[in-house]
Amino acid sequence: METLNDKILSLYPKHIKESYNVEFDRAYRQKITEGLSGKHFNAWVRNWKKENGVKHQLIQLNVPPMFYPAFTGQSVLTIGLNPSLTVDFFKDLPLKTNDLAYQKNQIEELVGFQRKLKYGAEQIPYFKQQEVFFKKIDLDFAKEVFHYDFIQIRHTDASDMERHLNENHSLKNQAFEHLNFVLNSLRPKAIFVFNAAVSRFIKKEMVPHQSLHPEMGCYLLNEVPLIFANQLSGPATSEPFRELLVWNSKRILSFT
């Protein structure tokens, strides 16, 4: 039976090669080697693209896409846009060659590395905020929540990624096919979308003519609560917003 990672393997090597820009990759790697990071690194990326007329450089050829552990009966699905590719992650990623990254026997190593960023001492802020949020609504993030990325390409600039999807309809369609596979396999009791762009995509494609449920105050996807929100760790999400989201989420889940 085909797994989620099989689907990812069938799509991304081809797409990555089609999206690859040799000159940008060479310059990107050089700046990482020089230790440029943070805001200065992001400014360099924007300037390089502007000066060289490059719209998109979403991925480095030797970096594998996101892969996932097996489903273990989680009751809640969270969805983000795509996995980030920070400078530190780029340096530490255990699989850096294209020939190895897409071999099935390497996936478990990569999934294990990712697990440390989700649940371990090296947990990144994106997942720490989710862990805190779900604890407040009485759910165990590590045991009851499955996090999925709408697109598995590692890239940090969300506006680049959204634009890339809007200009690559085939890729977006395949992303929806993969998402439906996840939904049918996991059958969650609730879905949280922690990204504005993905919320727009899903609203348009999956619940295009639906209004908010009059009692629950959210959309329903095949009778499952579908809750749209901002990224919890992002600057657009204030503390009052988080408090309201916690209160509303508890109320919605009481219907399930």
C-alpha positions in Angstrom: 0.0 0.0 0.0 1.3 3.4 -0.9 2.3 5.6 2.0 2.4 9.4 2.4 6.2 9.3 2.1 5.9 7.3 -1.1 3.8 10.1 -2.5 6.3 12.7 -1.5 9.1 10.7 -3.1 7.2 10.5 -6.3 6.7 14.2 -6.6 9.5 16.3 -5.1 12.7 15.1 -6.7 11.3 16.1 -10.1 9.8 19.4 -8.9 13.0 20.3 -7.0 15.1 19.8 -10.1 12.8 21.9 -12.2 12.9 24.7 -9.6 16.6 24.6 -9.0 18.8 27.6 -9.8 22.5 26.8 -9.9 23.8 30.3 -9.4 21.6 31.1 -6.5 22.4 27.9 -4.8 26.2 28.5 -5.1 25.8 32.1 -3.6 23.4 30.8 -0.9 25.9 28.2 0.3 28.7 30.6 0.3 26.8 33.0 2.5 26.0 30.2 5.0 29.7 29.2 5.0 30.5 32.9 5.8 28.2 32.7 8.8 25.6 35.2 7.6 22.3 34.6 9.4 19.1 36.1 10.7 17.8 39.4 9.3 21.1 40.1 7.5 20.8 36.8 5.7 17.2 37.4 4.7 18.1 40.9 3.4 20.9 39.4 1.3 18.5 36.9 -0.2 16.0 39.6 -1.2 18.8 41.8 -2.7 20.3 38.9 -4.6 16.9 38.0 -6.2 16.2 41.7 -7.0 19.6 42.2 -8.6 19.6 39.0 -10.6 16.0 38.9 -11.6 15.2 35.6 -9.8 11.5 35.3 -8.8 11.8 32.1 -6.9 14.5 30.0 -5.4 12.6 27.8 -3.1 15.0 25.0 -2.5 18.6 23.9 -2.6 19.1 20.8 -4.7 20.8 18.7 -2.0 18.2 19.3 0.7 15.5 16.7 1.0 11.8 17.5 1.4 9.8 16.9 4.7 9.0 13.3 5.4 6.6 12.1 8.1 6.3 9.3 10.7 3.5 6.8 10.4 0.1 7.7 11.6 -0.6 6.4 15.1 -4.2 7.3 15.7 -3.8 11.0 16.4 -7.2 12.7 16.8 -6.2 16.2 15.6 -4.5 17.4 12.4 -2.6 20.7 12.2 -1.6 22.1 8.9 1.1 24.6 8.1 2.4 25.9 4.7 5.8 24.3 4.4 8.9 23.4 6.5 11.4 26.2 7.0 15.0 26.0 6.1 17.0 28.0 8.6 20.7 28.4 8.5 21.2 26.1 11.5 18.9 23.5 10.1 20.8 23.6 6.8 24.1 23.0 8.6 22.8 20.2 10.8 20.6 18.3 8.3 21.9 14.7 8.2 21.1 14.1 4.6 22.6 16.6 2.1 23.1 14.7 -1.1 20.4 14.2 -3.7 21.3 10.6 -4.3 20.8 9.7 -0.7 17.9 12.0 0.3 15.3 10.2 -1.8 16.3 6.6 -0.9 13.6 5.0 1.3 16.1 3.6 3.7 17.2 7.1 4.6 13.8 8.5 5.5 13.7 7.1 9.1 16.9 8.9 9.9 15.5 12.2 8.6 12.2 11.6 10.5 14.1 11.0 13.7 16.1 14.2 13.2 12.8 16.2 12.6 11.3 14.6 15.7 13.9 16.3 17.9 12.9 19.7 16.4 9.2 18.9 17.3 9.4 17.4 20.7 12.9 17.3 22.1 15.3 19.6 23.9 16.0 21.2 20.5 12.3 22.0 19.9 11.9 25.1 17.6 9.5 27.9 18.6 7.0 27.0 15.9 6.3 23.6 17.6 6.8 25.0 21.1 3.9 27.4 20.6 1.7 24.5 19.3 2.6 22.4 22.3 1.6 25.2 24.7 -1.6 25.9 22.8 -2.8 22.3 22.8 -1.9 21.8 26.5 -4.3 24.7 27.1 -7.1 22.9 25.3 -6.3 19.6 27.1 -4.6 17.8 24.3 -1.2 16.2 24.3 0.7 17.6 21.4 3.2 14.7 21.1 0.5 12.0 21.3 -2.7 13.4 20.0 -1.7 15.9 17.2 -0.3 15.1 13.8 1.4 18.1 12.1 1.4 18.2 8.3 2.8 20.7 5.8 0.7 21.6 2.8 3.9 21.6 0.7 7.1 19.6 1.7 9.6 22.0 0.2 12.0 23.5 2.8 12.0 27.3 2.5 11.7 30.1 5.0 10.0 32.9 3.1 6.3 32.2 3.1 5.4 34.8 0.6 7.8 33.1 -1.9 6.1 29.8 -1.3 2.6 31.1 -1.7 3.5 32.9 -4.9 5.2 29.7 -6.2 2.1 27.7 -5.5 -0.2 30.2 -7.2 2.0 30.0 -10.3 2.3 26.2 -10.3 -1.2 24.8 -10.5 -0.1 21.3 -11.0 2.0 21.3 -7.8 -0.9 22.9 -5.9 -3.3 20.2 -7.2 -0.9 17.5 -6.2 -0.6 19.1 -2.8 -4.4 18.8 -2.4 -4.3 15.2 -3.5 -1.7 14.5 -0.7 -3.7 16.4 1.8 -6.8 14.3 1.0 -4.7 11.2 1.5 -3.7 12.4 4.9 -7.3 13.3 5.8 -8.6 9.9 4.7 -5.8 8.0 6.5 -5.9 9.9 9.8 -9.7 10.8 10.0 -9.2 13.5 12.6 -11.9 14.8 14.8 -10.6 18.4 14.3 -8.4 20.3 11.8 -6.4 23.4 12.7 -4.8 25.4 9.9 -2.1 27.6 11.3 -1.3 29.6 8.2 -3.2 32.3 6.4 -2.1 31.3 2.9 -3.1 27.6 3.4 -6.4 28.8 5.0 -7.1 30.7 1.7 -6.2 27.7 -0.4 -8.4 25.3 1.6 -11.3 27.7 1.8 -11.3 28.2 -1.9 -10.8 24.5 -2.9 -12.5 22.5 -0.2 -15.2 24.6 1.4 -15.8 27.2 -1.3 -19.5 28.0 -0.8 -19.8 27.2 2.9 -20.6 29.7 5.6 -19.5 29.4 9.2 -21.5 26.9 11.2 -24.1 29.0 13.2 -23.4 27.3 16.5 -19.7 26.1 16.2 -18.4 29.2 14.5 -16.1 27.4 12.2 -16.2 25.6 8.8 -16.9 21.9 8.5 -15.0 19.6 6.2 -16.9 16.4 5.9 -18.5 17.2 9.3 -15.1 17.7 10.9 -14.4 21.2 12.5 -12.0 23.1 10.3 -10.4 26.0 12.3 -8.5 28.6 10.4 -5.8 30.6 12.4 -2.6 32.5 12.1 0.8 30.9 12.7 1.0 30.7 16.5 4.7 31.8 16.6 4.3 34.5 14.1 4.2 38.3 14.7 0.6 38.5 13.5 -0.5 36.4 16.4 -0.9 38.5 19.6 -1.5 37.1 23.1 -5.2 38.2 23.1 -5.6 36.3 19.8 -4.1 33.2 21.4 -6.4 33.5 24.4 -9.4 33.9 22.2 -8.3 30.9 20.0 -8.0 28.7 23.1 -11.4 29.7 24.4 -13.0 29.2 21.0 -11.2 25.9 20.3 -12.4 24.4 23.6 -16.0 25.4 22.7 -15.7 23.9 19.2 -14.2 20.7 20.4 -17.0 20.3 22.9 -19.3 19.5 19.9 -17.1 16.6 18.7 
